[in-house]
Amino acid sequence: MRNLIFSFSFLFVMFCESVYARQICEGEVPLKSVPPAYPSIESPVGHSGYVIIEFTIDYKGEVNSPKVLEAVSQPTEQFAKPFAQSALVALKQWEYEARQIACESSQKFIFELTE
């Protein structure tokens, strides 16, 4: 029982530190950014959309824990998933300046292809 209480306390402390050790990024500009590739899909002309991804910039300036918040494609929703996958691949290659504390950020990727 004593070990169980210690383990729970240890996990609780770790959780509290991770919640309070992060902040919202303000004005962060990537040192390296890779644009997402337009996915290879049938009849891509006329299809557009956007993807919003939330992520963490860690103390080394690397992108961690990317999470798609919204993925939209028009005129149909069938391309939302390929757009999201392409945006995730690109974002994972981004690099930011090293920081003392991790911070949370988000990025909107717009997909538009004209003739």
Backbone as CSV, one residue per row, in Angstrom:
resi,resn,N_x,N_y,N_z,CA_x,CA_y,CA_z,C_x,C_y,C_z
1,MET,0.825,-1.195,0.000,0.000,0.000,0.000,0.869,1.258,0.000
2,ARG,1.948,1.242,0.743,2.830,2.397,0.824,3.433,2.722,-0.546
3,ASN,3.834,1.708,-1.315,4.386,1.923,-2.653,3.346,2.516,-3.590
4,LEU,2.116,2.068,-3.450,1.052,2.563,-4.298,0.826,4.053,-4.062
5,ILE,0.818,4.473,-2.817,0.617,5.886,-2.484,1.773,6.724,-3.025
6,PHE,2.987,6.240,-2.861,4.152,6.959,-3.372,4.066,7.097,-4.885
7,SER,3.713,6.035,-5.583,3.620,6.078,-7.036,2.572,7.095,-7.475
8,PHE,1.428,7.086,-6.814,0.369,8.032,-7.164,0.833,9.458,-6.923
9,SER,1.483,9.689,-5.800,1.976,11.036,-5.498,2.995,11.480,-6.525
10,PHE,3.878,10.582,-6.905,4.909,10.896,-7.891,4.270,11.257,-9.231
11,LEU,3.274,10.488,-9.663,2.586,10.776,-10.914,1.851,12.109,-10.839
12,PHE,1.246,12.395,-9.711,0.523,13.650,-9.536,1.479,14.834,-9.644
13,VAL,2.644,14.730,-9.030,3.629,15.803,-9.095,4.109,15.977,-10.534
14,MET,4.374,14.871,-11.237,4.814,14.962,-12.627,3.742,15.633,-13.478
15,PHE,2.480,15.284,-13.262,1.383,15.871,-14.023,1.306,17.374,-13.755
16,CYS,1.394,17.754,-12.508,1.322,19.174,-12.164,2.464,19.958,-12.808
17,GLU,3.660,19.399,-12.795,4.791,20.098,-13.390,4.590,20.269,-14.885
18,SER,4.077,19.229,-15.561,3.920,19.336,-17.001,2.833,20.353,-17.361
19,VAL,1.810,20.473,-16.542,0.755,21.436,-16.825,1.260,22.856,-16.612
20,TYR,1.969,23.089,-15.535,2.396,24.442,-15.204,3.709,24.844,-15.872
21,ALA,4.451,23.892,-16.437,5.736,24.213,-17.037,5.586,24.674,-18.479
22,ARG,4.363,24.731,-18.984,4.153,25.147,-20.370,3.402,26.463,-20.414
23,GLN,3.637,27.169,-21.472,2.954,28.434,-21.665,2.558,28.556,-23.124
24,ILE,1.782,29.549,-23.429,1.382,29.804,-24.803,2.522,30.535,-25.500
25,CYS,2.909,30.065,-26.671,3.966,30.730,-27.448,3.435,32.056,-27.982
26,GLU,4.258,33.049,-27.934,3.868,34.351,-28.471,4.942,34.834,-29.439
27,GLY,4.553,35.002,-30.676,5.480,35.541,-31.660,6.601,34.606,-32.076
28,GLU,6.438,33.322,-31.874,7.477,32.369,-32.258,7.536,32.251,-33.773
29,VAL,8.710,32.424,-34.326,8.915,32.286,-35.768,9.860,31.112,-35.983
30,PRO,9.465,30.161,-36.829,10.337,29.005,-37.020,11.662,29.384,-37.679
31,LEU,12.738,28.749,-37.224,14.038,28.922,-37.861,14.071,28.125,-39.157
32,LYS,13.353,27.013,-39.150,13.240,26.165,-40.339,11.780,25.779,-40.492
33,SER,11.218,26.066,-41.657,9.840,25.660,-41.925,9.787,24.961,-43.272
34,VAL,9.020,23.918,-43.327,8.847,23.146,-44.551,7.386,23.256,-44.957
35,PRO,7.102,23.717,-46.171,5.703,23.810,-46.581,5.126,22.419,-46.840
36,PRO,3.849,22.239,-46.572,3.251,20.930,-46.848,3.115,20.713,-48.354
37,ALA,3.296,19.489,-48.761,3.108,19.141,-50.169,1.613,18.993,-50.435
38,TYR,1.191,19.450,-51.601,-0.213,19.232,-51.969,-0.345,17.738,-52.230
39,PRO,-1.259,17.054,-51.540,-1.355,15.593,-51.686,-1.676,15.183,-53.121
40,SER,-1.141,14.049,-53.515,-1.449,13.552,-54.863,-2.816,12.874,-54.813
41,ILE,-3.786,13.571,-55.343,-5.173,13.091,-55.353,-5.727,13.255,-56.757
42,GLU,-6.733,12.471,-57.071,-7.361,12.581,-58.386,-8.078,13.923,-58.511
43,SER,-7.981,14.520,-59.666,-8.659,15.788,-59.961,-8.457,16.825,-58.859
44,PRO,-7.201,17.205,-58.590,-6.962,18.135,-57.482,-7.394,19.566,-57.755
45,VAL,-7.467,19.969,-59.029,-7.801,21.363,-59.344,-9.220,21.669,-58.867
46,GLY,-9.348,22.784,-58.212,-10.655,23.187,-57.692,-10.901,22.753,-56.265
47,HIS,-10.028,21.905,-55.726,-10.173,21.468,-54.331,-9.245,22.306,-53.462
48,SER,-9.775,22.826,-52.414,-8.987,23.629,-51.490,-9.377,23.250,-50.074
49,GLY,-8.631,23.767,-49.138,-8.958,23.480,-47.748,-7.913,24.047,-46.821
50,TYR,-8.078,23.725,-45.554,-7.103,24.166,-44.559,-7.052,23.162,-43.419
51,VAL,-5.948,23.222,-42.694,-5.728,22.352,-41.535,-5.175,23.217,-40.420
52,ILE,-5.726,23.073,-39.225,-5.200,23.766,-38.044,-4.632,22.704,-37.112
53,ILE,-3.368,22.889,-36.746,-2.676,21.924,-35.883,-2.172,22.632,-34.632
54,GLU,-2.413,22.015,-33.504,-1.881,22.487,-32.217,-0.667,21.622,-31.904
55,PHE,0.383,22.234,-31.335,1.599,21.479,-31.045,2.391,22.140,-29.922
56,THR,3.390,21.429,-29.446,4.281,21.935,-28.406,5.644,22.206,-29.013
57,ILE,6.242,23.330,-28.643,7.637,23.603,-28.975,8.423,23.305,-27.710
58,ASP,9.296,22.299,-27.769,10.023,21.902,-26.560,11.244,22.796,-26.329
59,TYR,11.974,22.499,-25.272,13.100,23.347,-24.891,14.221,23.338,-25.932
60,LYS,14.258,22.313,-26.798,15.262,22.260,-27.862,14.799,22.965,-29.129
61,GLY,13.544,23.435,-29.125,12.995,24.102,-30.292,12.365,23.142,-31.290
62,GLU,12.146,21.906,-30.854,11.549,20.896,-31.727,10.037,20.837,-31.540
63,VAL,9.343,20.445,-32.604,7.890,20.301,-32.564,7.543,18.938,-31.967
64,ASN,6.670,18.952,-30.971,6.219,17.717,-30.328,4.698,17.711,-30.204
65,SER,4.156,16.533,-30.097,2.727,16.312,-29.831,1.798,17.078,-30.767
66,PRO,2.019,17.018,-32.076,1.088,17.713,-32.962,-0.284,17.046,-32.951
67,LYS,-1.318,17.857,-32.953,-2.694,17.355,-32.908,-3.540,18.183,-33.873
68,VAL,-4.206,17.503,-34.795,-5.058,18.197,-35.752,-6.324,18.651,-35.031
69,LEU,-6.547,19.952,-35.024,-7.754,20.499,-34.406,-8.900,20.575,-35.401
70,GLU,-8.554,20.890,-36.662,-9.580,21.031,-37.682,-8.954,20.782,-39.052
71,ALA,-9.657,20.019,-39.877,-9.233,19.773,-41.252,-10.468,19.897,-42.142
72,VAL,-10.390,20.788,-43.116,-11.536,21.087,-43.974,-11.081,21.048,-45.425
73,SER,-11.909,20.475,-46.280,-11.651,20.554,-47.719,-12.958,20.891,-48.422
74,GLN,-12.816,21.600,-49.535,-14.000,22.005,-50.301,-13.756,21.701,-51.762
75,PRO,-14.663,21.357,-52.575,-16.099,21.366,-52.334,-16.599,20.142,-51.558
76,THR,-15.775,19.116,-51.405,-16.192,17.949,-50.609,-15.177,17.733,-49.499
77,GLU,-15.563,16.991,-48.494,-14.688,16.729,-47.346,-13.713,15.572,-47.573
78,GLN,-13.749,14.948,-48.745,-12.946,13.747,-48.952,-11.441,13.991,-48.922
79,PHE,-11.003,15.234,-49.079,-9.572,15.520,-49.078,-9.068,16.066,-47.743
80,ALA,-9.930,16.177,-46.764,-9.519,16.710,-45.457,-8.427,15.850,-44.830
81,LYS,-8.575,14.537,-44.892,-7.579,13.650,-44.273,-6.223,13.728,-44.983
82,PRO,-6.161,13.676,-46.336,-4.855,13.848,-46.987,-4.210,15.209,-46.701
83,PHE,-5.028,16.265,-46.617,-4.488,17.576,-46.264,-3.873,17.537,-44.864
84,ALA,-4.579,16.935,-43.921,-4.089,16.856,-42.537,-2.787,16.057,-42.465
85,GLN,-2.725,14.937,-43.170,-1.510,14.118,-43.154,-0.324,14.882,-43.726
86,SER,-0.534,15.593,-44.810,0.527,16.376,-45.422,1.007,17.492,-44.490
87,ALA,0.074,18.154,-43.832,0.427,19.232,-42.897,1.218,18.690,-41.704
88,LEU,0.831,17.528,-41.192,1.555,16.916,-40.068,2.986,16.564,-40.458
89,VAL,3.154,15.972,-41.634,4.500,15.613,-42.104,5.382,16.861,-42.192
90,ALA,4.844,17.936,-42.736,5.611,19.178,-42.871,5.947,19.777,-41.505
91,LEU,4.949,19.875,-40.633,5.154,20.526,-39.336,6.187,19.804,-38.479
92,LYS,6.235,18.492,-38.561,7.203,17.725,-37.761,8.648,18.041,-38.139
93,GLN,8.850,18.693,-39.282,10.200,19.065,-39.724,10.574,20.492,-39.319
94,TRP,9.632,21.223,-38.773,9.898,22.604,-38.386,10.817,22.646,-37.164
95,GLU,11.604,23.704,-37.077,12.491,23.911,-35.932,12.378,25.354,-35.461
96,TYR,12.419,25.514,-34.158,12.341,26.830,-33.533,13.592,27.064,-32.696
97,GLU,13.757,28.282,-32.245,14.863,28.612,-31.362,14.695,27.865,-30.036
98,ALA,15.811,27.409,-29.474,15.767,26.716,-28.184,15.187,27.659,-27.126
99,ARG,14.479,27.062,-26.167,13.804,27.850,-25.132,14.082,27.241,-23.764
100,GLN,13.796,27.965,-22.727,13.964,27.430,-21.378,12.751,26.618,-20.954
101,ILE,11.594,26.965,-21.489,10.337,26.300,-21.108,9.565,25.968,-22.367
102,ALA,8.939,24.804,-22.399,8.119,24.411,-23.547,6.907,25.331,-23.638
103,CYS,6.410,25.507,-24.855,5.215,26.322,-25.019,4.294,25.687,-26.058
104,GLU,3.039,26.090,-26.010,2.008,25.572,-26.909,1.773,26.568,-28.031
105,SER,1.595,26.055,-29.232,1.340,26.913,-30.374,0.368,26.221,-31.321
106,SER,-0.033,26.926,-32.347,-0.883,26.335,-33.383,-0.496,26.954,-34.716
107,GLN,-0.811,26.240,-35.773,-0.470,26.695,-37.112,-1.597,26.323,-38.066
108,LYS,-1.910,27.236,-38.960,-2.918,26.971,-39.980,-2.212,26.798,-41.326
109,PHE,-2.492,25.689,-41.988,-1.962,25.408,-43.317,-3.105,25.518,-44.317
110,ILE,-2.886,26.268,-45.380,-3.920,26.456,-46.397,-3.507,25.711,-47.670
111,PHE,-4.431,24.938,-48.201,-4.207,24.166,-49.421,-5.090,24.733,-50.516
112,GLU,-4.440,25.167,-51.597,-5.181,25.720,-52.722,-4.368,25.462,-53.979
113,LEU,-5.016,24.914,-54.977,-4.348,24.602,-56.225,-5.167,25.190,-57.359
114,THR,-4.535,26.015,-58.172,-5.221,26.593,-59.319,-4.636,25.997,-60.599
115,GLU,-5.330,26.185,-61.674,-4.899,25.611,-62.957,-3.593,26.155,-63.424
